[in-house]
Structures are given as C-alpha cells and as structure tokens.
Amino acid sequence: MNSLRIIIGDQFSHSISCLNGCDKPTDVILMCEVWEEATHVRHHQKKIAFLFLAMRHFCKELQEQGYTVHYTHLDDPDNAGSFAGEVGRALQYRPFDQIVVTHPGEHRVLQDISGWEKAFGIPVELCLDDLFLCTPDAFSNWTEGCKQLRMEYFYREMRQKYEILMDGAKPVGGQWNYDAENRKPPKERLNIPATYQSQPDAKT
C-alpha cells in the first residue's frame, strides 16, 4: 500500500507517528510552505522565516535518510496556497492508496483534514501524536465534571502521573509554581547571561 504522508510545519521529529511503517521505496512525504498557514493570523516575519527554514532543514534530513520528499516552496508558481490544495495537487501527479497524517495541534487544521477523505476519495489515516504526554481524548475525559477549566490543576495531575519534578507526593521545592514571584520585576544589577547568537547559513 503506497501512502502520501503529510508532515505539518510543527511536527519536525524523526519519530513522528506518520512515519511509522513508512516504505521508503514507494511512499512519499509531502511538506509544503503555504500562504494559508503564514497569514491566517498575524505573525512576525522572522517567525515565518524561521518556521520555513526549519521545514527546509528537516526536509533535507529526511532526504539524507532515504525518504522521498515532495516539497513545495512558498514561491513555487504552482503552489495552491493551502494544505488541502497541495494534497490535491500531489494526488494529481501520482495515485496513492491512502493519506497518512499525524493529529495536528491546531483544531482549525484538524477540521481541514477531516474533510480530505470525502474530498479526495481515498482513506485518511489520522495517527495519534505520541509526542504529547496526553491524548485529546484523555484531556476531554479530564474536563468532564470540572467546574473550572484551570490548566494549573491539569498540569499538577500530569506531573504526579509521570513523576515530573516531584518529591514523592509533593512538588520539588514545596510549591506547584512560582507565578507570583515571576510577575515581579527583576532586581537591579541582575547578572543576565548574554543572548544566544547564531550565524545565518546559506539556506537562511
């Protein structure tokens, strides 16, 4: 079964679930820079440049590992401008048995993906994003019966479940957070480390 595997712009991990079982000789990975994602809300221009740069570097890493990657640059003349448009364009070039994509972090993108199977007439496998410690269904179950949806309480349960910064049943340091202290202005003559600097490469 040959698959078109979609990697979205915030899923740059070699262990991303949509790559599980990838058949390098037959499967194709689709990555695309699209205006829809760059402009649906206002972004700083450097943020957009950084995200596209990260995509290009990750694409190169995948290609070096033997994956076949179909990559759409923002200024490609045939760029459809949206995820769905680029998926449709990829399916025109070559038939696939299925589309495989990891569950996106944005609800807006998830709604778009939910219409692909009907729009393109082929199965869409939506893989669980196992880069998170909690699934969407588990979080929905947690919210049931909550009188107040305060993330602080959710974080506490997750720290207890996975023993993150815990000293037995208590948080390390004796406090769950230091939000109140963090809202105070820094003290005068505070020794602040130098800001990280990097030199742009040719791709940048």
C-alpha positions as CSV (number, residue, x, y, z in Angstrom):
1,M,0.0,0.0,0.0
2,N,1.7,3.2,-1.1
3,S,1.0,6.2,1.1
4,L,1.2,10.0,0.9
5,R,2.5,11.0,4.3
6,I,1.9,14.6,5.4
7,I,4.3,16.4,7.8
8,I,2.9,19.7,9.1
9,G,5.1,22.6,10.0
10,D,5.3,22.0,13.7
11,Q,6.0,18.2,13.6
12,F,9.7,18.1,12.9
13,S,10.6,14.9,14.6
14,H,12.2,11.8,13.1
15,S,9.9,9.7,15.4
16,I,6.7,11.4,14.3
17,S,3.9,8.8,14.2
18,C,3.0,9.4,10.5
19,L,6.4,8.0,9.5
20,N,5.8,4.7,11.4
21,G,5.8,1.9,8.8
22,C,6.9,4.2,6.0
23,D,8.0,2.2,2.9
24,K,10.8,4.4,1.6
25,P,10.8,3.0,-2.0
26,T,7.1,3.6,-2.5
27,D,5.8,6.2,0.0
28,V,6.1,10.0,-0.5
29,I,6.3,12.6,2.2
30,L,4.6,15.9,1.5
31,M,5.8,19.1,3.1
32,C,4.6,22.5,2.0
33,E,5.0,26.1,2.7
34,V,1.6,27.7,2.2
35,W,0.2,31.2,2.5
36,E,-2.8,30.0,4.4
37,E,-0.7,28.9,7.3
38,A,1.5,32.0,7.1
39,T,-1.3,34.5,7.1
40,H,-4.4,33.1,8.9
41,V,-3.2,35.2,11.9
42,R,-0.6,37.9,12.1
43,H,2.9,36.6,12.6
44,H,6.2,38.3,13.0
45,Q,8.1,38.0,9.7
46,K,11.1,36.5,11.4
47,K,8.9,33.8,12.9
48,I,7.6,32.8,9.4
49,A,11.1,32.8,8.1
50,F,12.3,30.6,11.0
51,L,9.4,28.1,10.5
52,F,10.0,27.7,6.8
53,L,13.8,27.4,7.4
54,A,13.2,24.7,9.9
55,M,11.0,22.9,7.4
56,R,13.7,23.1,4.7
57,H,16.4,21.7,7.1
58,F,14.1,18.9,8.2
59,C,13.3,18.0,4.6
60,K,17.0,17.8,3.8
61,E,17.5,15.5,6.9
62,L,14.7,13.2,5.7
63,Q,16.1,13.0,2.2
64,E,19.5,12.2,3.6
65,Q,17.9,9.3,5.4
66,G,16.5,7.9,2.1
67,Y,12.9,9.2,2.3
68,T,11.2,10.6,-0.9
69,V,10.0,14.1,0.0
70,H,7.8,16.3,-2.2
71,Y,8.5,19.8,-1.0
72,T,6.6,22.9,-2.0
73,H,8.3,26.3,-1.6
74,L,6.3,29.4,-0.9
75,D,7.2,31.0,-4.2
76,D,6.6,27.9,-6.3
77,P,4.5,29.1,-9.2
78,D,2.0,26.2,-8.9
79,N,1.7,26.5,-5.1
80,A,-2.0,26.1,-4.3
81,G,-1.7,28.1,-1.1
82,S,-3.3,25.7,1.3
83,F,-2.7,22.2,2.8
84,A,-5.8,20.8,1.0
85,G,-4.7,22.4,-2.2
86,E,-1.2,20.9,-2.1
87,V,-2.5,17.5,-1.1
88,G,-4.9,17.6,-4.1
89,R,-2.0,18.7,-6.4
90,A,0.2,15.8,-5.1
91,L,-2.6,13.3,-5.8
92,Q,-2.9,14.5,-9.4
93,Y,0.8,13.7,-10.1
94,R,0.6,10.1,-8.8
95,P,-2.1,7.8,-7.3
96,F,-1.9,6.8,-3.7
97,D,-3.8,4.2,-1.7
98,Q,-4.1,6.4,1.4
99,I,-3.1,9.6,3.1
100,V,-1.3,9.3,6.5
101,V,-1.0,12.3,8.8
102,T,-0.3,12.9,12.4
103,H,-3.0,14.5,14.5
104,P,-2.4,18.3,14.2
105,G,-2.0,20.6,17.2
106,E,-4.5,23.1,15.8
107,H,-8.2,22.5,15.7
108,R,-8.5,24.6,12.6
109,V,-6.1,22.2,10.7
110,L,-7.9,19.2,12.2
111,Q,-11.2,20.4,10.7
112,D,-9.5,20.8,7.3
113,I,-8.0,17.3,7.5
114,S,-11.4,15.7,8.5
115,G,-12.7,16.7,5.1
116,W,-9.9,15.1,3.0
117,E,-11.3,11.6,2.8
118,K,-14.5,12.8,1.2
119,A,-12.8,15.5,-1.0
120,F,-10.1,13.2,-2.4
121,G,-11.9,9.8,-2.3
122,I,-9.2,7.9,-0.6
123,P,-8.8,6.8,3.1
124,V,-7.1,9.2,5.5
125,E,-5.2,7.6,8.5
126,L,-5.1,10.1,11.3
127,C,-2.2,8.9,13.6
128,L,-2.0,9.8,17.3
129,D,0.6,12.4,18.1
130,D,2.6,10.5,20.6
131,L,5.0,13.4,21.1
132,F,2.4,14.6,23.7
133,L,2.0,13.0,27.2
134,C,-1.7,13.3,27.0
135,T,-4.1,12.4,24.2
136,P,-7.0,14.7,23.2
137,D,-9.5,12.1,24.3
138,A,-7.8,11.8,27.7
139,F,-7.9,15.6,28.2
140,S,-11.6,15.6,27.2
141,N,-12.3,13.0,29.8
142,W,-10.4,15.1,32.4
143,T,-12.6,18.1,31.6
144,E,-15.8,16.3,32.3
145,G,-17.3,17.5,35.6
146,C,-14.8,20.3,36.0
147,K,-16.5,23.4,37.4
148,Q,-13.5,25.5,36.4
149,L,-11.1,24.6,33.5
150,R,-7.9,25.8,35.0
151,M,-4.8,24.3,33.4
152,E,-2.9,24.6,36.6
153,Y,-4.9,21.6,38.0
154,F,-4.4,19.6,34.9
155,Y,-0.6,20.2,35.0
156,R,-0.5,19.0,38.6
157,E,-2.1,15.7,37.7
158,M,0.2,15.2,34.8
159,R,3.3,15.9,36.9
160,Q,2.0,13.4,39.5
161,K,1.2,10.8,36.9
162,Y,4.6,11.0,35.2
163,E,6.6,12.0,38.4
164,I,7.9,15.2,36.8
165,L,9.6,17.5,39.3
166,M,8.0,15.6,42.2
167,D,9.4,14.7,45.6
168,G,7.1,11.8,46.5
169,A,3.6,13.2,46.6
170,K,4.8,16.8,46.8
171,P,6.3,19.1,44.2
172,V,10.0,19.7,44.3
173,G,10.7,22.9,46.2
174,G,7.4,22.7,48.0
175,Q,5.4,24.8,45.5
176,W,3.5,23.8,42.4
177,N,4.5,27.0,40.6
178,Y,6.2,30.4,41.1
179,D,3.9,32.5,39.1
180,A,3.5,35.2,41.7
181,E,7.3,35.6,42.0
182,N,7.7,35.6,38.2
183,R,5.4,38.6,37.9
184,K,7.7,40.8,39.9
185,P,10.2,43.0,38.1
186,P,13.8,41.8,38.1
187,K,16.2,43.2,40.7
188,E,18.6,45.9,39.8
189,R,22.1,44.9,38.7
190,L,20.8,41.4,37.9
191,N,23.5,39.4,36.0
192,I,21.7,38.4,32.8
193,P,23.6,36.0,30.5
194,A,24.4,37.1,27.0
195,T,21.7,36.4,24.4
196,Y,22.2,33.4,22.2
197,Q,23.7,34.4,18.8
198,S,23.9,32.3,15.6
199,Q,25.2,33.0,12.2
200,P,22.7,32.6,9.3
201,D,23.7,29.8,6.9
202,A,23.1,29.9,3.1
203,K,19.7,28.4,3.4
204,T,18.6,31.2,5.8
